[in-house]
Amino acid sequence: MAASTHSVTNQPPPLVGYDVFASDPALTEGVARYVGASRLDTAREELGRLGQAAGSAHAQQWGEQANAHPPVLRTHDRYGHRIDEVEFHPAWHRLLGHAVTSGLTGAWTRPDGHVLRTAGLLVWTQAEAGHTCPLSMTHAAVPTLRTDPELAAVWEPLLTSRVYEQGLRPATEKGGALAGMAMTEKQGGSDVRANTTHAEPLAAPGEYVLTGHKWFCSAPMSDVFLVLAQAPGGLTCFLLPRVLPDGTRNAFRIQRLKDKLGNRSNASAEIEFDGRSWARRVGEEGHGVTTVLEMVAATRLDCVTGAAAVMRQAVAQAVHHCAHREAFGGPLIDKPLMRNVLADLALESEAATTLALRLAAASDGGSEQDRHFLRLAVPAAKYWVTKRCTPVATEALECLGGNGYIEESGMPRLLREAPLNSIWEGSGNIQALDALRALRREPDALNAYLTEIGAARGADHRLDRAIKALLTELADLDGIEARARRLVERLALVLQGSLLVRHAPPEVADAFCASRLGGDAGAAFGTLPHTLDLASLVTRARPVTDD
């Protein structure tokens, strides 16, 4: 009898069957910090159910299937009629349906709504990231629609509903709806004021028809879209439904789906409006950018959350692997050099999660101080956290060695997803310039930021020095645009340091201040000072499983 050569040993078990929420101390502690005491038990129960679902075998399978079978464009039916529909794998609908029924589009309708939704989005994104695009668009559309009470009365209950109904039908026939957006054009990119899509007024007040081409349209199978177009009075925001109230299809021509690096489960499209595309004005003519500002802020916070989620899942996979994989006489997790790498990755992940939750809490606060704080903190966080996602995913993949480079590990999908949030809703330079705009034009934004970081003054000498250096840099505005990235990076790091000093365990705050603010670390992950309590950082980041 031939000897067996396929005895499998020293291979870690899959990270499955665990509670994604409960296994993340930075997340659970943040929820406890910001959710009202009377609502905390309910919040934990709700997020725990979502965490168990996100860590389940079936959710992981849905994520794999949705990415293995990307959406397909059907421009015509079998008889030659134009239908402009995108066909998704059933796994996509299961993921999206679970998200909607879990309240991930309903932050605006309940106390602590943004904290609860941000925590839930951070949890559920770890099952699969692509389907969160329509969730984000739907959530972010609400404040823009509220500028028109008549439109909000119709659409807000549908967009915040916990009912998911796929398929294109009049909104009045559905228990819930999704929103997309179509802002970007090929000649302008982030410079939306260069848009050429034209809006022609009709006889009825507020009604127009649109003509033009949109280079990126998010979530093209949504029920309704927010669109920017040039009206006679200037750049204006419009609401464009896929299906008109009488049941006929609006003129919404999908030209092609983008073939993207990652985010494969999600459809991003080029679309055309042909002069018969009916739309309703939102806000005043010429005030399009102002009308969509809150929507942009909401989607940028989702970019921070999405990046934090990808980082957290990458770190969880790396720590889990190293806890079960042995090399050179013992578990990898106990090797000093690997422990340093894992601790450094965990530190980056926790700082991202902590910052995302603080922004969500400010969104719930609603005060003038909160609003001013968000005006500067959101672009700074969007710039920095999303940029850190790709190096974290890369290093976490390397922790698995060759196994991490194989598709079955799931790490390549995380790596392909990692750059997205840095590009989406304005890439790095756009965020840096927006932060400069806030510094120049809105002094209350800087005051609110300084009040926030000042709450930790005196608690750590490295943080105090970093705050002093930041103030010196802010006082020198010569050539500020050329060094905007450096400045905004420091704004984000000092804010993260302040939050961790106030709220994280001492070993976490100490490691962050030493490495990110004190300069005691190298350029690569795994270069933390060896004198830090690295084992505690790694233990804190390890997902809790039954094995």
Phi, psi and omega in degrees: 000134180290142179287144177286135177246012187237047174275116185272119177225160174058030174252124182298148174290158177296147175278093186210155178073039179228164181268107183298325180287305185296336181276006184239091183302322180300324181283313181295321178292323178295318177298316179297329181289323190252340182274137180304143185303322183289344183249358189293317181299318178296319180297316179297319179296315181296313181289330176294319177298317179294321179296320177293321178294318182296328181269005184279161179295322184289324178294320177296322177294319177301316180299317178297316182292318181297329179273331177285338180235077184294164183298153182235133179276130173243102182282329184224154173275182186294341182264358179097002177284140178287125181238332177050061179240151176248128183260127181249154174294149179306331180297325177301313182293327177294316178297312183293319179297318179296321180296314181295314181292344176270003174087021184279008169241009189244037183293333189278354191247008182212156177299145182057024189299320182288322177296315181296317180291318179299316177297316179295320179294322179296324178288307189287331176300333181289344172283320180186131189269330190299321185286353179284349177301304178297331175298315181294314180298318182295314177300314187286340181291335188300309182297329177292316180294333180292347174290346176234096185305327180294316178292319180299323181298327180278313193265329184300316178300327179286319183286333180261005181293156173261022178253127176251120178231111178282164179099153183263115176214164175304143184301327182293345180262004184243150178273349179199157183219160176241151179241147172236185176214154179219092184249316192283139175237158189296330183272349187242326186059234180289344179278076187293342178291346177273004181301145181245353177304132189253138178244121181254124182294145172259179183292322181288138181301131176083357183257141184217166165240143186250147173225126179160181184232129177252127186284326175227123174237120181276137174054064188293348176265017176288167182278333185209153184227145168263130188226141171259135179209158180274109173269173178306330181268005179117188184296127190224151177267140179227153172254124183234112178277150175288323180239131181282161183305331180277003177095353178279154180282134173290157178285103185216090190267113177274114184278319177192163171261143180287140176264098193262159176302309179225203179055037191291332182288339187263141179268125170241131193232158162262134182228158176233143170253130193253020181092353174242008184280108186280138179214157178247131180294141174241118184081189183272153174301138179084355182249029186300316182295316178299320183296325184264005185300314181293326176297317180297317179299320180293318180289328177292322174298322176295328175296318177299314181296316180298319178294318178298323180292316178297317178299314182298317181293322178297316179294317179301316179295318181294314181294318179299315180300312185290337177288335184250354183256130179254143176204143177054040170093009179182174179300140179302325184297338181267354179285129187306319183287318177294322178300322179296317178299311182297319179296319180295317177297316180299322179297316179297318180296314181295320178298321179293314180297316181298320180291318179301317181292325178295320177296320178296318180296321176294325176295325175288329186299310174077001180281169176298322178298316178298316182298316179294320178300314182296328184301326178261323186290325183295308179295326178295315179293317179300318179298307193278311185297316181293329178289333180281345186295315184295311177297327176295313180298321180296312182292323178296319176302317182296332178299333178273357181064216180299329178301325181289338181275355181268136184305323184299338180288339184086345182292322176300324178295320177297319181295319179292330180284333191303320183284346191302310187292340175286333181269317185296141178060037176100114182286187190305314182295323179297318179293317180297318179292325178293321176297319176299321179300318178295319180296323184281323191254341186229082182301333178295333179293315178295319179301317179294319177298314181295325176296319180297307183289333180294341179296342181253004183298138180090351183273336180209126186293332179288322175295317179300318178294321180294322177295317179298316179295323178295317179297322177297318180293322180292335181282345182251103184264001179294128179061031188293328182295321181293336179249023183297321180298316179300315182295314183292325173303315180293323176302315182291316182295318179295321177295315177299316179299318178299317180294318181290321178299324181280326194238337185272163173302152184305322183293329178288310180299319180299314181295319181294313183294323179294316188269316185271332183247328182269352177077013182266064177194160178272188182280336181261160173293151180092019181240028176291152175303134185290346181281351180285163178277076185289326181299322180294322178297318181290317178300320180296328183272351186284125177293141182272118179236173181281344184280000000 
